[in-house]
Amino acid sequence: MEEVYDVLILGGDPACLTVAIYCGWYNLKTLVVASSFGGAANLDGASSKFCGD
């Protein structure tokens, strides 16, 4: 059986993950497709700005 999603997000950087959070707030069935999550924020290690900060 096929899954039907309201939103498809391509990418795992902070902006894409923020969009996924907003979709969750609106009860949209969301699929995030990414090879890795966090984007350049994963390389920094000392990020002070993030969703919810």
Secondary structure, DSSP 8 states (H G I E B T S, - for coil): -----SEEEE--SHHHHHHHHHHHHTT--EEEE-SSSSTTHHHHS-----TT-
